[in-house]
Amino acid sequence: MIELSCTVDDSIEPPLAGAMCLIFHMFLSQTERLKGQSKLEMTEERLRYWLQRYMYYTEREVVARVINMPNQRDADFFMAEIQDSLLSAK
């Protein structure tokens, strides 16, 4: 679904609402966790970047489950990336 949004074919409009809501939720939870140390601003370009990062980590999770080698650190790395992004956007 996210891959379809990265195509140059504008006639394809995949449903991204679920993924977008999840990304916004993760950003908001990190913003609340940082207690005023960060500010959340989301441009279309930045959202597209984070949709691609989310897709990357989701694909890694699928592969990890298929080969029966789950890696909790991926989720931690993803949340750390979000936190770093928020802190650097001050």
Biopython code that builds the backbone (N, CA, C, O; Angstrom):
import numpy as np
from Bio.PDB.StructureBuilder import StructureBuilder

atoms = [
    (1, "MET", "N", (0.822, -1.177, 0.000)),
    (1, "MET", "CA", (0.000, 0.000, 0.000)),
    (1, "MET", "C", (0.870, 1.246, 0.000)),
    (1, "MET", "O", (0.652, 2.140, -0.818)),
    (2, "ILE", "N", (1.850, 1.331, 0.895)),
    (2, "ILE", "CA", (2.717, 2.508, 0.933)),
    (2, "ILE", "C", (3.572, 2.560, -0.321)),
    (2, "ILE", "O", (3.849, 3.638, -0.849)),
    (3, "GLU", "N", (3.993, 1.387, -0.798)),
    (3, "GLU", "CA", (4.796, 1.349, -2.024)),
    (3, "GLU", "C", (4.036, 1.962, -3.193)),
    (3, "GLU", "O", (4.630, 2.648, -4.026)),
    (4, "LEU", "N", (2.729, 1.721, -3.263)),
    (4, "LEU", "CA", (1.931, 2.286, -4.344)),
    (4, "LEU", "C", (1.901, 3.804, -4.297)),
    (4, "LEU", "O", (1.799, 4.453, -5.339)),
    (5, "SER", "N", (1.986, 4.373, -3.114)),
    (5, "SER", "CA", (1.965, 5.835, -3.004)),
    (5, "SER", "C", (3.268, 6.456, -3.496)),
    (5, "SER", "O", (3.324, 7.656, -3.766)),
    (6, "CYS", "N", (4.311, 5.646, -3.613)),
    (6, "CYS", "CA", (5.615, 6.147, -4.057)),
    (6, "CYS", "C", (5.777, 6.070, -5.569)),
    (6, "CYS", "O", (6.819, 6.466, -6.092)),
    (7, "THR", "N", (4.778, 5.574, -6.279)),
    (7, "THR", "CA", (4.877, 5.463, -7.730)),
    (7, "THR", "C", (4.637, 6.825, -8.369)),
    (7, "THR", "O", (4.130, 7.747, -7.730)),
    (8, "VAL", "N", (5.003, 6.932, -9.620)),
    (8, "VAL", "CA", (4.778, 8.188, -10.341)),
    (8, "VAL", "C", (3.401, 8.215, -10.995)),
    (8, "VAL", "O", (3.009, 9.230, -11.571)),
    (9, "ASP", "N", (2.673, 7.119, -10.910)),
    (9, "ASP", "CA", (1.337, 7.028, -11.507)),
    (9, "ASP", "C", (0.327, 7.673, -10.565)),
    (9, "ASP", "O", (-0.031, 7.091, -9.541)),
    (10, "ASP", "N", (-0.132, 8.873, -10.910)),
    (10, "ASP", "CA", (-1.072, 9.605, -10.052)),
    (10, "ASP", "C", (-2.474, 9.016, -10.049)),
    (10, "ASP", "O", (-3.307, 9.415, -9.235)),
    (11, "SER", "N", (-2.751, 8.072, -10.947)),
    (11, "SER", "CA", (-4.082, 7.473, -10.972)),
    (11, "SER", "C", (-4.262, 6.456, -9.845)),
    (11, "SER", "O", (-5.385, 6.039, -9.560)),
    (12, "ILE", "N", (-3.167, 6.055, -9.206)),
    (12, "ILE", "CA", (-3.230, 5.099, -8.100)),
    (12, "ILE", "C", (-3.307, 5.876, -6.796)),
    (12, "ILE", "O", (-2.405, 6.648, -6.466)),
    (13, "GLU", "N", (-4.375, 5.670, -6.067)),
    (13, "GLU", "CA", (-4.555, 6.342, -4.781)),
    (13, "GLU", "C", (-4.785, 5.288, -3.698)),
    (13, "GLU", "O", (-5.927, 4.991, -3.348)),
    (14, "PRO", "N", (-3.696, 4.725, -3.168)),
    (14, "PRO", "CA", (-3.854, 3.686, -2.148)),
    (14, "PRO", "C", (-4.375, 4.284, -0.836)),
    (14, "PRO", "O", (-4.144, 5.460, -0.555)),
    (15, "PRO", "N", (-5.069, 3.484, -0.043)),
    (15, "PRO", "CA", (-5.568, 3.986, 1.242)),
    (15, "PRO", "C", (-4.420, 4.086, 2.250)),
    (15, "PRO", "O", (-3.918, 3.070, 2.732)),
    (16, "LEU", "N", (-4.018, 5.295, 2.558)),
    (16, "LEU", "CA", (-2.902, 5.511, 3.479)),
    (16, "LEU", "C", (-3.339, 6.016, 4.841)),
    (16, "LEU", "O", (-2.502, 6.267, 5.708)),
    (17, "ALA", "N", (-4.632, 6.167, 5.037)),
    (17, "ALA", "CA", (-5.125, 6.769, 6.277)),
    (17, "ALA", "C", (-4.656, 6.004, 7.515)),
    (17, "ALA", "O", (-4.263, 6.620, 8.506)),
    (18, "GLY", "N", (-4.692, 4.693, 7.469)),
    (18, "GLY", "CA", (-4.280, 3.898, 8.626)),
    (18, "GLY", "C", (-2.817, 4.100, 8.968)),
    (18, "GLY", "O", (-2.468, 4.327, 10.126)),
    (19, "ALA", "N", (-1.961, 4.017, 7.959)),
    (19, "ALA", "CA", (-0.524, 4.204, 8.179)),
    (19, "ALA", "C", (-0.227, 5.626, 8.637)),
    (19, "ALA", "O", (0.608, 5.835, 9.516)),
    (20, "MET", "N", (-0.903, 6.599, 8.046)),
    (20, "MET", "CA", (-0.689, 7.997, 8.435)),
    (20, "MET", "C", (-1.110, 8.222, 9.881)),
    (20, "MET", "O", (-0.400, 8.892, 10.632)),
    (21, "CYS", "N", (-2.239, 7.681, 10.279)),
    (21, "CYS", "CA", (-2.708, 7.827, 11.667)),
    (21, "CYS", "C", (-1.725, 7.191, 12.644)),
    (21, "CYS", "O", (-1.454, 7.739, 13.713)),
    (22, "LEU", "N", (-1.195, 6.034, 12.269)),
    (22, "LEU", "CA", (-0.225, 5.359, 13.134)),
    (22, "LEU", "C", (1.044, 6.193, 13.284)),
    (22, "LEU", "O", (1.572, 6.322, 14.388)),
    (23, "ILE", "N", (1.531, 6.753, 12.199)),
    (23, "ILE", "CA", (2.727, 7.595, 12.261)),
    (23, "ILE", "C", (2.465, 8.831, 13.112)),
    (23, "ILE", "O", (3.297, 9.191, 13.945)),
    (24, "PHE", "N", (1.317, 9.489, 12.914)),
    (24, "PHE", "CA", (0.982, 10.653, 13.735)),
    (24, "PHE", "C", (0.899, 10.264, 15.212)),
    (24, "PHE", "O", (1.365, 11.003, 16.079)),
    (25, "HIS", "N", (0.312, 9.114, 15.493)),
    (25, "HIS", "CA", (0.208, 8.647, 16.881)),
    (25, "HIS", "C", (1.596, 8.446, 17.487)),
    (25, "HIS", "O", (1.837, 8.853, 18.623)),
    (26, "MET", "N", (2.508, 7.823, 16.740)),
    (26, "MET", "CA", (3.864, 7.598, 17.256)),
    (26, "MET", "C", (4.576, 8.922, 17.504)),
    (26, "MET", "O", (5.261, 9.081, 18.514)),
    (27, "PHE", "N", (4.415, 9.873, 16.584)),
    (27, "PHE", "CA", (5.035, 11.184, 16.771)),
    (27, "PHE", "C", (4.440, 11.894, 17.982)),
    (27, "PHE", "O", (5.173, 12.472, 18.784)),
    (28, "LEU", "N", (3.114, 11.856, 18.119)),
    (28, "LEU", "CA", (2.478, 12.533, 19.253)),
    (28, "LEU", "C", (2.885, 11.897, 20.578)),
    (28, "LEU", "O", (3.108, 12.603, 21.562)),
    (29, "SER", "N", (2.983, 10.577, 20.610)),
    (29, "SER", "CA", (3.383, 9.923, 21.860)),
    (29, "SER", "C", (4.818, 10.287, 22.231)),
    (29, "SER", "O", (5.123, 10.464, 23.410)),
    (30, "GLN", "N", (5.700, 10.401, 21.239)),
    (30, "GLN", "CA", (7.070, 10.812, 21.520)),
    (30, "GLN", "C", (7.122, 12.281, 21.928)),
    (30, "GLN", "O", (7.919, 12.656, 22.788)),
    (31, "THR", "N", (6.283, 13.112, 21.321)),
    (31, "THR", "CA", (6.227, 14.525, 21.689)),
    (31, "THR", "C", (5.799, 14.668, 23.145)),
    (31, "THR", "O", (6.387, 15.451, 23.892)),
    (32, "GLU", "N", (4.780, 13.918, 23.552)),
    (32, "GLU", "CA", (4.313, 13.956, 24.938)),
    (32, "GLU", "C", (5.386, 13.434, 25.887)),
    (32, "GLU", "O", (5.566, 13.958, 26.986)),
    (33, "ARG", "N", (6.096, 12.396, 25.450)),
    (33, "ARG", "CA", (7.156, 11.817, 26.277)),
    (33, "ARG", "C", (8.299, 12.802, 26.495)),
    (33, "ARG", "O", (8.936, 12.792, 27.548)),
    (34, "LEU", "N", (8.561, 13.651, 25.502)),
    (34, "LEU", "CA", (9.657, 14.624, 25.600)),
    (34, "LEU", "C", (9.258, 15.866, 26.386)),
    (34, "LEU", "O", (10.103, 16.721, 26.652)),
    (35, "LYS", "N", (8.002, 15.981, 26.758)),
    (35, "LYS", "CA", (7.483, 17.040, 27.639)),
    (35, "LYS", "C", (7.943, 18.442, 27.243)),
    (35, "LYS", "O", (8.641, 19.120, 27.998)),
    (36, "GLY", "N", (7.544, 18.855, 26.059)),
    (36, "GLY", "CA", (7.806, 20.220, 25.639)),
    (36, "GLY", "C", (9.183, 20.476, 25.052)),
    (36, "GLY", "O", (9.489, 21.612, 24.688)),
    (37, "GLN", "N", (10.009, 19.469, 24.952)),
    (37, "GLN", "CA", (11.342, 19.650, 24.384)),
    (37, "GLN", "C", (11.318, 19.642, 22.861)),
    (37, "GLN", "O", (12.333, 19.902, 22.215)),
    (38, "SER", "N", (10.164, 19.346, 22.296)),
    (38, "SER", "CA", (10.083, 19.234, 20.841)),
    (38, "SER", "C", (8.788, 19.850, 20.344)),
    (38, "SER", "O", (7.869, 20.141, 21.109)),
    (39, "LYS", "N", (8.754, 20.035, 19.036)),
    (39, "LYS", "CA", (7.580, 20.601, 18.392)),
    (39, "LYS", "C", (7.258, 19.728, 17.183)),
    (39, "LYS", "O", (8.152, 19.377, 16.413)),
    (40, "LEU", "N", (5.997, 19.380, 17.016)),
    (40, "LEU", "CA", (5.597, 18.516, 15.918)),
    (40, "LEU", "C", (5.116, 19.339, 14.739)),
    (40, "LEU", "O", (4.103, 20.034, 14.818)),
    (41, "GLU", "N", (5.850, 19.253, 13.655)),
    (41, "GLU", "CA", (5.446, 19.869, 12.396)),
    (41, "GLU", "C", (5.587, 18.805, 11.323)),
    (41, "GLU", "O", (6.627, 18.154, 11.218)),
    (42, "MET", "N", (4.533, 18.627, 10.523)),
    (42, "MET", "CA", (4.556, 17.569, 9.524)),
    (42, "MET", "C", (4.195, 18.136, 8.157)),
    (42, "MET", "O", (3.051, 18.516, 7.908)),
    (43, "THR", "N", (5.179, 18.184, 7.287)),
    (43, "THR", "CA", (4.930, 18.592, 5.909)),
    (43, "THR", "C", (4.620, 17.343, 5.095)),
    (43, "THR", "O", (4.829, 16.223, 5.561)),
    (44, "GLU", "N", (4.129, 17.537, 3.898)),
    (44, "GLU", "CA", (3.840, 16.388, 3.037)),
    (44, "GLU", "C", (5.119, 15.609, 2.732)),
    (44, "GLU", "O", (5.110, 14.378, 2.720)),
    (45, "GLU", "N", (6.199, 16.314, 2.492)),
    (45, "GLU", "CA", (7.477, 15.653, 2.200)),
    (45, "GLU", "C", (7.966, 14.852, 3.402)),
    (45, "GLU", "O", (8.443, 13.726, 3.258)),
    (46, "ARG", "N", (7.845, 15.440, 4.579)),
    (46, "ARG", "CA", (8.265, 14.739, 5.795)),
    (46, "ARG", "C", (7.376, 13.529, 6.059)),
    (46, "ARG", "O", (7.873, 12.483, 6.475)),
    (47, "LEU", "N", (6.089, 13.650, 5.828)),
    (47, "LEU", "CA", (5.188, 12.518, 6.012)),
    (47, "LEU", "C", (5.542, 11.397, 5.039)),
    (47, "LEU", "O", (5.546, 10.225, 5.418)),
    (48, "ARG", "N", (5.835, 11.742, 3.808)),
    (48, "ARG", "CA", (6.228, 10.723, 2.818)),
    (48, "ARG", "C", (7.493, 9.994, 3.279)),
    (48, "ARG", "O", (7.588, 8.772, 3.161)),
    (49, "TYR", "N", (8.464, 10.751, 3.806)),
    (49, "TYR", "CA", (9.687, 10.139, 4.326)),
    (49, "TYR", "C", (9.363, 9.144, 5.437)),
    (49, "TYR", "O", (9.883, 8.029, 5.444)),
    (50, "TRP", "N", (8.505, 9.546, 6.376)),
    (50, "TRP", "CA", (8.189, 8.667, 7.503)),
    (50, "TRP", "C", (7.321, 7.486, 7.086)),
    (50, "TRP", "O", (7.404, 6.420, 7.695)),
    (51, "LEU", "N", (6.501, 7.654, 6.070)),
    (51, "LEU", "CA", (5.776, 6.504, 5.533)),
    (51, "LEU", "C", (6.762, 5.478, 4.978)),
    (51, "LEU", "O", (6.579, 4.274, 5.155)),
    (52, "GLN", "N", (7.805, 5.959, 4.308)),
    (52, "GLN", "CA", (8.811, 5.040, 3.773)),
    (52, "GLN", "C", (9.609, 4.380, 4.890)),
    (52, "GLN", "O", (9.925, 3.194, 4.791)),
    (53, "ARG", "N", (9.943, 5.112, 5.947)),
    (53, "ARG", "CA", (10.659, 4.514, 7.090)),
    (53, "ARG", "C", (9.776, 3.468, 7.774)),
    (53, "ARG", "O", (10.251, 2.399, 8.157)),
    (54, "TYR", "N", (8.489, 3.786, 7.922)),
    (54, "TYR", "CA", (7.556, 2.829, 8.516)),
    (54, "TYR", "C", (7.480, 1.570, 7.660)),
    (54, "TYR", "O", (7.480, 0.458, 8.188)),
    (55, "MET", "N", (7.417, 1.740, 6.347)),
    (55, "MET", "CA", (7.374, 0.599, 5.440)),
    (55, "MET", "C", (8.635, -0.251, 5.605)),
    (55, "MET", "O", (8.555, -1.479, 5.635)),
    (56, "TYR", "N", (9.787, 0.389, 5.710)),
    (56, "TYR", "CA", (11.056, -0.326, 5.892)),
    (56, "TYR", "C", (11.007, -1.206, 7.137)),
    (56, "TYR", "O", (11.327, -2.393, 7.075)),
    (57, "TYR", "N", (10.609, -0.627, 8.257)),
    (57, "TYR", "CA", (10.576, -1.396, 9.500)),
    (57, "TYR", "C", (9.479, -2.462, 9.484)),
    (57, "TYR", "O", (9.647, -3.531, 10.071)),
    (58, "THR", "N", (8.377, -2.183, 8.829)),
    (58, "THR", "CA", (7.316, -3.187, 8.718)),
    (58, "THR", "C", (7.787, -4.378, 7.894)),
    (58, "THR", "O", (7.527, -5.527, 8.250)),
    (59, "GLU", "N", (8.470, -4.109, 6.810)),
    (59, "GLU", "CA", (8.998, -5.203, 5.985)),
    (59, "GLU", "C", (10.023, -6.024, 6.757)),
    (59, "GLU", "O", (10.048, -7.249, 6.638)),
    (60, "ARG", "N", (10.862, -5.370, 7.541)),
    (60, "ARG", "CA", (11.832, -6.101, 8.373)),
    (60, "ARG", "C", (11.105, -6.995, 9.379)),
    (60, "ARG", "O", (11.534, -8.119, 9.638)),
    (61, "GLU", "N", (10.003, -6.493, 9.944)),
    (61, "GLU", "CA", (9.226, -7.283, 10.903)),
    (61, "GLU", "C", (8.627, -8.516, 10.240)),
    (61, "GLU", "O", (8.655, -9.605, 10.813)),
    (62, "VAL", "N", (8.092, -8.354, 9.047)),
    (62, "VAL", "CA", (7.504, -9.490, 8.325)),
    (62, "VAL", "C", (8.565, -10.550, 8.066)),
    (62, "VAL", "O", (8.329, -11.733, 8.307)),
    (63, "VAL", "N", (9.719, -10.143, 7.585)),
    (63, "VAL", "CA", (10.799, -11.098, 7.308)),
    (63, "VAL", "C", (11.250, -11.765, 8.598)),
    (63, "VAL", "O", (11.464, -12.977, 8.621)),
    (64, "ALA", "N", (11.396, -11.000, 9.667)),
    (64, "ALA", "CA", (11.825, -11.569, 10.948)),
    (64, "ALA", "C", (10.843, -12.629, 11.440)),
    (64, "ALA", "O", (11.257, -13.645, 11.998)),
    (65, "ARG", "N", (9.566, -12.403, 11.241)),
    (65, "ARG", "CA", (8.576, -13.395, 11.665)),
    (65, "ARG", "C", (8.609, -14.635, 10.778)),
    (65, "ARG", "O", (8.438, -15.755, 11.258)),
    (66, "VAL", "N", (8.830, -14.429, 9.487)),
    (66, "VAL", "CA", (8.884, -15.572, 8.566)),
    (66, "VAL", "C", (10.060, -16.470, 8.902)),
    (66, "VAL", "O", (9.929, -17.694, 8.878)),
    (67, "ILE", "N", (11.198, -15.887, 9.212)),
    (67, "ILE", "CA", (12.371, -16.707, 9.522)),
    (67, "ILE", "C", (12.471, -17.020, 11.013)),
    (67, "ILE", "O", (13.458, -17.593, 11.476)),
    (68, "ASN", "N", (11.440, -16.638, 11.753)),
    (68, "ASN", "CA", (11.333, -16.923, 13.180)),
    (68, "ASN", "C", (12.498, -16.343, 13.980)),
    (68, "ASN", "O", (13.050, -17.001, 14.862)),
    (69, "MET", "N", (12.859, -15.114, 13.661)),
    (69, "MET", "CA", (13.910, -14.412, 14.402)),
    (69, "MET", "C", (13.454, -12.986, 14.707)),
    (69, "MET", "O", (14.016, -12.034, 14.164)),
    (70, "PRO", "N", (12.446, -12.820, 15.567)),
    (70, "PRO", "CA", (11.959, -11.476, 15.863)),
    (70, "PRO", "C", (13.052, -10.616, 16.493)),
    (70, "PRO", "O", (13.926, -11.105, 17.210)),
    (71, "ASN", "N", (12.971, -9.325, 16.201)),
    (71, "ASN", "CA", (13.976, -8.400, 16.690)),
    (71, "ASN", "C", (13.277, -7.189, 17.288)),
    (71, "ASN", "O", (12.890, -6.277, 16.557)),
    (72, "GLN", "N", (13.112, -7.166, 18.586)),
    (72, "GLN", "CA", (12.452, -6.056, 19.272)),
    (72, "GLN", "C", (13.221, -4.762, 19.098)),
    (72, "GLN", "O", (12.643, -3.678, 19.171)),
    (73, "ARG", "N", (14.508, -4.866, 18.871)),
    (73, "ARG", "CA", (15.328, -3.657, 18.746)),
    (73, "ARG", "C", (14.912, -2.808, 17.552)),
    (73, "ARG", "O", (15.112, -1.594, 17.575)),
    (74, "ASP", "N", (14.340, -3.408, 16.508)),
    (74, "ASP", "CA", (13.884, -2.625, 15.362)),
    (74, "ASP", "C", (12.836, -1.596, 15.782)),
    (74, "ASP", "O", (12.889, -0.442, 15.358)),
    (75, "ALA", "N", (11.894, -2.014, 16.608)),
    (75, "ALA", "CA", (10.870, -1.082, 17.088)),
    (75, "ALA", "C", (11.518, 0.031, 17.907)),
    (75, "ALA", "O", (11.140, 1.198, 17.797)),
    (76, "ASP", "N", (12.496, -0.342, 18.730)),
    (76, "ASP", "CA", (13.199, 0.659, 19.529)),
    (76, "ASP", "C", (13.971, 1.634, 18.632)),
    (76, "ASP", "O", (13.989, 2.839, 18.882)),
    (77, "PHE", "N", (14.607, 1.098, 17.589)),
    (77, "PHE", "CA", (15.354, 1.950, 16.660)),
    (77, "PHE", "C", (14.422, 2.925, 15.939)),
    (77, "PHE", "O", (14.758, 4.094, 15.752)),
    (78, "PHE", "N", (13.248, 2.431, 15.536)),
    (78, "PHE", "CA", (12.299, 3.274, 14.833)),
    (78, "PHE", "C", (11.818, 4.413, 15.733)),
    (78, "PHE", "O", (11.756, 5.564, 15.302)),
    (79, "MET", "N", (11.482, 4.093, 16.973)),
    (79, "MET", "CA", (11.031, 5.129, 17.896)),
    (79, "MET", "C", (12.165, 6.105, 18.223)),
    (79, "MET", "O", (11.917, 7.294, 18.423)),
    (80, "ALA", "N", (13.397, 5.614, 18.278)),
    (80, "ALA", "CA", (14.540, 6.494, 18.518)),
    (80, "ALA", "C", (14.745, 7.441, 17.336)),
    (80, "ALA", "O", (15.097, 8.605, 17.529)),
    (81, "GLU", "N", (14.526, 6.949, 16.116)),
    (81, "GLU", "CA", (14.611, 7.811, 14.928)),
    (81, "GLU", "C", (13.580, 8.931, 15.012)),
    (81, "GLU", "O", (13.876, 10.088, 14.716)),
    (82, "ILE", "N", (12.364, 8.570, 15.421)),
    (82, "ILE", "CA", (11.311, 9.574, 15.560)),
    (82, "ILE", "C", (11.690, 10.595, 16.610)),
    (82, "ILE", "O", (11.536, 11.797, 16.391)),
    (83, "GLN", "N", (12.184, 10.135, 17.746)),
    (83, "GLN", "CA", (12.586, 11.042, 18.812)),
    (83, "GLN", "C", (13.701, 11.967, 18.335)),
    (83, "GLN", "O", (13.640, 13.173, 18.577)),
    (84, "ASP", "N", (14.714, 11.432, 17.667)),
    (84, "ASP", "CA", (15.805, 12.261, 17.150)),
    (84, "ASP", "C", (15.298, 13.304, 16.172)),
    (84, "ASP", "O", (15.757, 14.446, 16.173)),
    (85, "SER", "N", (14.350, 12.905, 15.338)),
    (85, "SER", "CA", (13.767, 13.830, 14.363)),
    (85, "SER", "C", (13.048, 14.967, 15.071)),
    (85, "SER", "O", (13.160, 16.124, 14.666)),
    (86, "LEU", "N", (12.315, 14.643, 16.119)),
    (86, "LEU", "CA", (11.596, 15.676, 16.872)),
    (86, "LEU", "C", (12.559, 16.628, 17.571)),
    (86, "LEU", "O", (12.351, 17.841, 17.579)),
    (87, "LEU", "N", (13.603, 16.073, 18.150)),
    (87, "LEU", "CA", (14.561, 16.910, 18.881)),
    (87, "LEU", "C", (15.376, 17.799, 17.947)),
    (87, "LEU", "O", (15.754, 18.911, 18.316)),
    (88, "SER", "N", (15.641, 17.317, 16.753)),
    (88, "SER", "CA", (16.446, 18.113, 15.821)),
    (88, "SER", "C", (15.607, 19.161, 15.087)),
    (88, "SER", "O", (16.160, 20.050, 14.440)),
    (89, "ALA", "N", (14.284, 19.066, 15.181)),
    (89, "ALA", "CA", (13.402, 20.005, 14.477)),
    (89, "ALA", "C", (13.066, 21.226, 15.319)),
    (89, "ALA", "O", (12.195, 22.008, 14.936)),
    (90, "LYS", "N", (13.719, 21.410, 16.436)),
    (90, "LYS", "CA", (13.426, 22.525, 17.352)),
    (90, "LYS", "C", (13.461, 23.847, 16.668)),
    (90, "LYS", "O", (13.236, 24.877, 17.304)),
]
sb = StructureBuilder()
sb.init_structure("model")
sb.init_model(0)
sb.init_chain("A")
sb.init_seg("    ")
for serial, (resi, resn, name, xyz) in enumerate(atoms, 1):
    if name == "N":
        sb.init_residue(resn, " ", resi, " ")
    sb.init_atom(name, np.array(xyz, "f"), 0.0, 1.0, " ", f" {name:<3s}", serial, name[0])
structure = sb.get_structure()
